[in-house]
Amino acid sequence: MTNEEQIMLQSIKKLFSEIDKLKSDLALKREELQTMYMEHKGLTKKIETLQKENNCLRNKVNQLKEDYQTMYEHP
């Protein structure tokens, strides 16, 4: 094997090594992305739940105000 062939072989080995490292990094990033997606999905559900609860509480407050006003006007 000539010197050029050995150098080329070493370069190819380095490229394969870099490709393997990039594949590993990509797999980790995918896992992180999936985790972030699930976290986002959970937080979105919490926000929706809290918004519904907030609307219910606002409605209750408004109803209490109306009840108070009615009681105040007609003792």
N, CA, C and O atoms as a GROMACS GRO file, in nm:
protein
  300
    1MET      N    1   0.086  -0.117   0.000
    1MET     CA    2   0.000   0.000   0.000
    1MET      C    3   0.090   0.123   0.000
    1MET      O    4   0.183   0.134   0.080
    2THR      N    5   0.061   0.214  -0.089
    2THR     CA    6   0.143   0.334  -0.101
    2THR      C    7   0.110   0.432   0.010
    2THR      O    8   0.010   0.419   0.081
    3ASN      N    9   0.196   0.528   0.023
    3ASN     CA   10   0.178   0.632   0.125
    3ASN      C   11   0.049   0.710   0.100
    3ASN      O   12  -0.023   0.743   0.194
    4GLU      N   13   0.022   0.739  -0.027
    4GLU     CA   14  -0.101   0.812  -0.062
    4GLU      C   15  -0.224   0.733  -0.024
    4GLU      O   16  -0.322   0.789   0.027
    5GLU      N   17  -0.221   0.604  -0.048
    5GLU     CA   18  -0.333   0.518  -0.014
    5GLU      C   19  -0.356   0.513   0.137
    5GLU      O   20  -0.469   0.514   0.184
    6GLN      N   21  -0.246   0.508   0.212
    6GLN     CA   22  -0.256   0.506   0.358
    6GLN      C   23  -0.317   0.637   0.410
    6GLN      O   24  -0.402   0.637   0.499
    7ILE      N   25  -0.271   0.748   0.351
    7ILE     CA   26  -0.324   0.879   0.390
    7ILE      C   27  -0.473   0.887   0.357
    7ILE      O   28  -0.554   0.934   0.437
    8MET      N   29  -0.508   0.840   0.237
    8MET     CA   30  -0.648   0.841   0.196
    8MET      C   31  -0.732   0.752   0.288
    8MET      O   32  -0.844   0.788   0.324
    9LEU      N   33  -0.679   0.636   0.324
    9LEU     CA   34  -0.748   0.544   0.414
    9LEU      C   35  -0.769   0.607   0.552
    9LEU      O   36  -0.876   0.594   0.611
   10GLN      N   37  -0.667   0.676   0.601
   10GLN     CA   38  -0.680   0.744   0.729
   10GLN      C   39  -0.785   0.855   0.722
   10GLN      O   40  -0.863   0.874   0.816
   11SER      N   41  -0.787   0.927   0.610
   11SER     CA   42  -0.887   1.033   0.592
   11SER      C   43  -1.027   0.974   0.590
   11SER      O   44  -1.119   1.030   0.650
   12ILE      N   45  -1.044   0.863   0.522
   12ILE     CA   46  -1.174   0.797   0.515
   12ILE      C   47  -1.216   0.749   0.654
   12ILE      O   48  -1.332   0.763   0.692
   13LYS      N   49  -1.122   0.694   0.730
   13LYS     CA   50  -1.152   0.649   0.866
   13LYS      C   51  -1.194   0.768   0.953
   13LYS      O   52  -1.288   0.756   1.032
   14LYS      N   53  -1.126   0.881   0.938
   14LYS     CA   54  -1.162   1.001   1.015
   14LYS      C   55  -1.303   1.048   0.977
   14LYS      O   56  -1.382   1.086   1.064
   15LEU      N   57  -1.333   1.044   0.847
   15LEU     CA   58  -1.466   1.085   0.802
   15LEU      C   59  -1.574   0.995   0.861
   15LEU      O   60  -1.677   1.043   0.908
   16PHE      N   61  -1.550   0.863   0.858
   16PHE     CA   62  -1.646   0.770   0.916
   16PHE      C   63  -1.662   0.794   1.066
   16PHE      O   64  -1.773   0.787   1.119
   17SER      N   65  -1.552   0.823   1.132
   17SER     CA   66  -1.557   0.852   1.275
   17SER      C   67  -1.640   0.979   1.300
   17SER      O   68  -1.722   0.982   1.392
   18GLU      N   69  -1.620   1.081   1.219
   18GLU     CA   70  -1.696   1.205   1.233
   18GLU      C   71  -1.845   1.181   1.204
   18GLU      O   72  -1.932   1.235   1.272
   19ILE      N   73  -1.872   1.098   1.103
   19ILE     CA   74  -2.011   1.066   1.069
   19ILE      C   75  -2.077   0.994   1.186
   19ILE      O   76  -2.191   1.024   1.221
   20ASP      N   77  -2.007   0.899   1.247
   20ASP     CA   78  -2.061   0.826   1.362
   20ASP      C   79  -2.089   0.922   1.478
   20ASP      O   80  -2.191   0.911   1.545
   21LYS      N   81  -1.997   1.016   1.499
   21LYS     CA   82  -2.016   1.114   1.606
   21LYS      C   83  -2.136   1.202   1.576
   21LYS      O   84  -2.215   1.232   1.665
   22LEU      N   85  -2.151   1.244   1.451
   22LEU     CA   86  -2.266   1.326   1.412
   22LEU      C   87  -2.397   1.249   1.428
   22LEU      O   88  -2.497   1.306   1.470
   23LYS      N   89  -2.396   1.122   1.394
   23LYS     CA   90  -2.516   1.038   1.412
   23LYS      C   91  -2.553   1.031   1.560
   23LYS      O   92  -2.670   1.040   1.596
   24SER      N   93  -2.453   1.014   1.643
   24SER     CA   94  -2.476   1.007   1.787
   24SER      C   95  -2.531   1.140   1.839
   24SER      O   96  -2.626   1.142   1.918
   25ASP      N   97  -2.472   1.251   1.794
   25ASP     CA   98  -2.520   1.384   1.833
   25ASP      C   99  -2.664   1.405   1.787
   25ASP      O  100  -2.746   1.461   1.860
   26LEU      N  101  -2.694   1.361   1.666
   26LEU     CA  102  -2.829   1.375   1.612
   26LEU      C  103  -2.929   1.295   1.695
   26LEU      O  104  -3.040   1.342   1.722
   27ALA      N  105  -2.891   1.175   1.734
   27ALA     CA  106  -2.979   1.093   1.817
   27ALA      C  107  -3.007   1.162   1.950
   27ALA      O  108  -3.121   1.161   1.998
   28LEU      N  109  -2.905   1.220   2.011
   28LEU     CA  110  -2.923   1.293   2.136
   28LEU      C  111  -3.015   1.414   2.117
   28LEU      O  112  -3.101   1.441   2.201
   29LYS      N  113  -2.995   1.486   2.008
   29LYS     CA  114  -3.079   1.603   1.981
   29LYS      C  115  -3.224   1.561   1.959
   29LYS      O  116  -3.316   1.630   2.002
   30ARG      N  117  -3.244   1.448   1.892
   30ARG     CA  118  -3.381   1.398   1.872
   30ARG      C  119  -3.446   1.368   2.006
   30ARG      O  120  -3.562   1.402   2.028
   31GLU      N  121  -3.371   1.303   2.095
   31GLU     CA  122  -3.424   1.272   2.228
   31GLU      C  123  -3.460   1.401   2.302
   31GLU      O  124  -3.566   1.410   2.364
   32GLU      N  125  -3.370   1.499   2.296
   32GLU     CA  126  -3.396   1.627   2.362
   32GLU      C  127  -3.521   1.693   2.302
   32GLU      O  128  -3.604   1.746   2.376
   33LEU      N  129  -3.533   1.688   2.171
   33LEU     CA  130  -3.648   1.748   2.104
   33LEU      C  131  -3.777   1.678   2.144
   33LEU      O  132  -3.878   1.743   2.167
   34GLN      N  133  -3.774   1.546   2.151
   34GLN     CA  134  -3.892   1.471   2.192
   34GLN      C  135  -3.930   1.506   2.336
   34GLN      O  136  -4.048   1.522   2.367
   35THR      N  137  -3.832   1.518   2.422
   35THR     CA  138  -3.856   1.555   2.561
   35THR      C  139  -3.918   1.694   2.569
   35THR      O  140  -4.014   1.717   2.643
   36MET      N  141  -3.862   1.787   2.493
   36MET     CA  142  -3.915   1.924   2.492
   36MET      C  143  -4.058   1.926   2.437
   36MET      O  144  -4.142   2.000   2.486
   37TYR      N  145  -4.084   1.844   2.336
   37TYR     CA  146  -4.219   1.838   2.279
   37TYR      C  147  -4.319   1.788   2.383
   37TYR      O  148  -4.428   1.845   2.398
   38MET      N  149  -4.283   1.682   2.453
   38MET     CA  150  -4.372   1.627   2.555
   38MET      C  151  -4.394   1.728   2.668
   38MET      O  152  -4.504   1.741   2.720
   39GLU      N  153  -4.288   1.798   2.704
   39GLU     CA  154  -4.298   1.901   2.807
   39GLU      C  155  -4.393   2.013   2.760
   39GLU      O  156  -4.479   2.058   2.836
   40HIS      N  157  -4.376   2.055   2.636
   40HIS     CA  158  -4.461   2.159   2.578
   40HIS      C  159  -4.606   2.113   2.576
   40HIS      O  160  -4.697   2.190   2.609
   41LYS      N  161  -4.628   1.989   2.536
   41LYS     CA  162  -4.763   1.934   2.530
   41LYS      C  163  -4.828   1.935   2.669
   41LYS      O  164  -4.944   1.972   2.683
   42GLY      N  165  -4.751   1.895   2.770
   42GLY     CA  166  -4.802   1.895   2.907
   42GLY      C  167  -4.834   2.035   2.956
   42GLY      O  168  -4.936   2.058   3.020
   43LEU      N  169  -4.745   2.130   2.925
   43LEU     CA  170  -4.767   2.268   2.967
   43LEU      C  171  -4.887   2.328   2.895
   43LEU      O  172  -4.963   2.406   2.954
   44THR      N  173  -4.905   2.293   2.769
   44THR     CA  174  -5.020   2.342   2.695
   44THR      C  175  -5.150   2.293   2.758
   44THR      O  176  -5.246   2.368   2.770
   45LYS      N  177  -5.152   2.166   2.798
   45LYS     CA  178  -5.270   2.111   2.864
   45LYS      C  179  -5.296   2.184   2.996
   45LYS      O  180  -5.410   2.214   3.030
   46LYS      N  181  -5.188   2.211   3.072
   46LYS     CA  182  -5.204   2.282   3.199
   46LYS      C  183  -5.261   2.421   3.175
   46LYS      O  184  -5.349   2.467   3.248
   47ILE      N  185  -5.210   2.489   3.073
   47ILE     CA  186  -5.258   2.623   3.041
   47ILE      C  187  -5.406   2.620   3.008
   47ILE      O  188  -5.483   2.702   3.056
   48GLU      N  189  -5.445   2.523   2.924
   48GLU     CA  190  -5.586   2.512   2.888
   48GLU      C  191  -5.673   2.486   3.011
   48GLU      O  192  -5.780   2.546   3.026
   49THR      N  193  -5.627   2.398   3.098
   49THR     CA  194  -5.701   2.368   3.221
   49THR      C  195  -5.714   2.492   3.308
   49THR      O  196  -5.821   2.522   3.360
   50LEU      N  197  -5.604   2.565   3.324
   50LEU     CA  198  -5.606   2.686   3.406
   50LEU      C  199  -5.694   2.795   3.344
   50LEU      O  200  -5.760   2.869   3.416
   51GLN      N  201  -5.695   2.803   3.211
   51GLN     CA  202  -5.782   2.902   3.147
   51GLN      C  203  -5.929   2.868   3.170
   51GLN      O  204  -6.010   2.957   3.196
   52LYS      N  205  -5.962   2.740   3.161
   52LYS     CA  206  -6.100   2.699   3.188
   52LYS      C  207  -6.139   2.729   3.333
   52LYS      O  208  -6.247   2.781   3.360
   53GLU      N  209  -6.047   2.697   3.424
   53GLU     CA  210  -6.072   2.724   3.566
   53GLU      C  211  -6.088   2.874   3.590
   53GLU      O  212  -6.175   2.917   3.665
   54ASN      N  213  -6.004   2.952   3.524
   54ASN     CA  214  -6.010   3.097   3.538
   54ASN      C  215  -6.145   3.148   3.488
   54ASN      O  216  -6.205   3.234   3.552
   55ASN      N  217  -6.192   3.097   3.376
   55ASN     CA  218  -6.322   3.139   3.324
   55ASN      C  219  -6.434   3.102   3.421
   55ASN      O  220  -6.525   3.182   3.444
   56CYS      N  221  -6.427   2.983   3.478
   56CYS     CA  222  -6.529   2.942   3.576
   56CYS      C  223  -6.527   3.035   3.697
   56CYS      O  224  -6.632   3.077   3.745
   57LEU      N  225  -6.409   3.066   3.745
   57LEU     CA  226  -6.398   3.154   3.861
   57LEU      C  227  -6.449   3.294   3.828
   57LEU      O  228  -6.515   3.357   3.911
   58ARG      N  229  -6.419   3.343   3.710
   58ARG     CA  230  -6.471   3.475   3.669
   58ARG      C  231  -6.623   3.473   3.666
   58ARG      O  232  -6.688   3.567   3.711
   59ASN      N  233  -6.678   3.365   3.611
   59ASN     CA  234  -6.824   3.354   3.606
   59ASN      C  235  -6.884   3.352   3.746
   59ASN      O  236  -6.987   3.414   3.772
   60LYS      N  237  -6.819   3.279   3.838
   60LYS     CA  238  -6.867   3.274   3.977
   60LYS      C  239  -6.860   3.412   4.041
   60LYS      O  240  -6.954   3.453   4.110
   61VAL      N  241  -6.751   3.483   4.019
   61VAL     CA  242  -6.736   3.618   4.074
   61VAL      C  243  -6.845   3.709   4.019
   61VAL      O  244  -6.907   3.784   4.094
   62ASN      N  245  -6.868   3.701   3.888
   62ASN     CA  246  -6.973   3.784   3.828
   62ASN      C  247  -7.110   3.748   3.886
   62ASN      O  248  -7.191   3.836   3.913
   63GLN      N  249  -7.135   3.619   3.906
   63GLN     CA  250  -7.263   3.577   3.962
   63GLN      C  251  -7.277   3.628   4.106
   63GLN      O  252  -7.384   3.673   4.146
   64LEU      N  253  -7.167   3.621   4.183
   64LEU     CA  254  -7.171   3.672   4.320
   64LEU      C  255  -7.197   3.822   4.322
   64LEU      O  256  -7.270   3.872   4.407
   65LYS      N  257  -7.136   3.894   4.227
   65LYS     CA  258  -7.160   4.038   4.218
   65LYS      C  259  -7.307   4.066   4.189
   65LYS      O  260  -7.369   4.153   4.248
   66GLU      N  261  -7.361   3.988   4.095
   66GLU     CA  262  -7.503   4.006   4.062
   66GLU      C  263  -7.592   3.973   4.181
   66GLU      O  264  -7.688   4.045   4.210
   67ASP      N  265  -7.560   3.865   4.249
   67ASP     CA  266  -7.638   3.828   4.369
   67ASP      C  267  -7.629   3.937   4.475
   67ASP      O  268  -7.730   3.972   4.535
   68TYR      N  269  -7.512   3.988   4.497
   68TYR     CA  270  -7.492   4.095   4.595
   68TYR      C  271  -7.574   4.217   4.556
   68TYR      O  272  -7.642   4.278   4.638
   69GLN      N  273  -7.565   4.252   4.428
   69GLN     CA  274  -7.638   4.370   4.380
   69GLN      C  275  -7.788   4.350   4.398
   69GLN      O  276  -7.859   4.442   4.440
   70THR      N  277  -7.837   4.231   4.368
   70THR     CA  278  -7.980   4.201   4.386
   70THR      C  279  -8.017   4.209   4.532
   70THR      O  280  -8.119   4.268   4.566
   71MET      N  281  -7.937   4.152   4.618
   71MET     CA  282  -7.965   4.155   4.763
   71MET      C  283  -7.959   4.297   4.817
   71MET      O  284  -8.038   4.335   4.904
   72TYR      N  285  -7.867   4.375   4.766
   72TYR     CA  286  -7.850   4.513   4.812
   72TYR      C  287  -7.969   4.598   4.768
   72TYR      O  288  -8.017   4.682   4.844
   73GLU      N  289  -8.017   4.575   4.647
   73GLU     CA  290  -8.129   4.654   4.595
   73GLU      C  291  -8.262   4.610   4.657
   73GLU      O  292  -8.351   4.692   4.677
   74HIS      N  293  -8.276   4.483   4.687
   74HIS     CA  294  -8.401   4.428   4.743
   74HIS      C  295  -8.375   4.356   4.873
   74HIS      O  296  -8.369   4.234   4.877
   75PRO      N  297  -8.358   4.431   4.979
   75PRO     CA  298  -8.324   4.366   5.108
   75PRO      C  299  -8.434   4.281   5.167
   75PRO      O  300  -8.416   4.222   5.274
   0.00000   0.00000   0.00000
